[in-house]
Amino acid sequence: MDEYIFLTEFISINKNIPLFTLAYVLFKCRPLMPRNPLLRINTIKYILKQKERNVVPLPVHGEIAIKVGDFNYKIISLREKAIYTVCNEGSETEIYEKLGYSHSNKMYEEIISVDTENKVIKGVFYNGYHPNIAKKHMKLNKKFCHLFYDLITNSDLKEVSAKKYAKSLYLDCLKILDRNSSEITVEQFNYVKKFILSRYKKIANEFLEDVLHLTLNHGDIKKENLIEDGKRLILIDWEFCDFRIPSHDLLQFMKRYPNLELSFYRTLFETLNNNLKLNELLYKELSRYFQLLGKSYLDIFYLEDIKIRLTQFENRNYAKDFSRYIVGYIKGIEEKST
């Protein structure tokens, strides 16, 4: 076991690293730092001034550990160019699930080895910067077009009944609500339940016996989960991946970054459709999910996204505000629907 000293609430450093090299180690870890060298130095100064000094023992030797949940950690080894995911107790199912997903999409982060005894997954560490996703900096159109296209075309396809899939999403959301009923009010519970039930019934009536095609989605595409590597964007942290409708990641990205220019999203949709046309079979099966007109798949997307948010509420500190993260999200959907 190596001991890691917390510098902030989430970032800790290996206790064996000499103090005089501490700043250099942080400086070299690009995903944790701003791209601008001066901002990087100021960020390091801020981190070193923090009062956190608790110690946590972890079963991996690396330089930096990042707390990503109550019991889960990511440990970065700059020397090995590897990142270790330390899972919590009783997480054997989670580990085997990750291994299964790694074979379902070629975009999935590369796994080097798995230690089931210590519940540790070793993967490739991409020491690059996060892209600047802002309106004035969106010169990444081509990279994002490739990213969303590659996500779809590199994935396995699953066929499911639309009604059965919607029902499974509804029931999964209910299970999470039930498990966490002591942490939310009765009004909040009933409000969310009423919304997901209405969407499930709408899907059941609209899609009838339609078959859906699902691809392995990332489920959490944002700046912090993207690394710029030359001419491409690399997706990291696939913790919330699952088989969902092919347009899920793009629709989620649009909701997460609504202030980007409309022309950017129009280009994304047009490029996806044009690229899909090059593969007759894929175009026939998947193009409908990216049509701006015609049958809407938004209701299925909303159920998928609420399930992700409920999972994050249950497992991540940043999502613990149920009123803002879940109720506020649903109210935003209802306001746009009226």
Helices and strands as residue ranges (DSSP letters): E 2-6, E 11-14, H 19-28, G 30-32, H 37-49, E 55-58, E 64-67, E 73-77, E 82-86, H 92-102, E 111-115, E 120-124, G 135-137, H 141-153, E 157-161, H 162-179, G 181-183, H 186-207, E 211-217, G 223-225, E 226-229, E 232-235, E 242-244, H 248-256, H 262-277, H 280-286, G 287-290, H 298-315, G 317-319, H 322-322, I 323-327, H 328-337
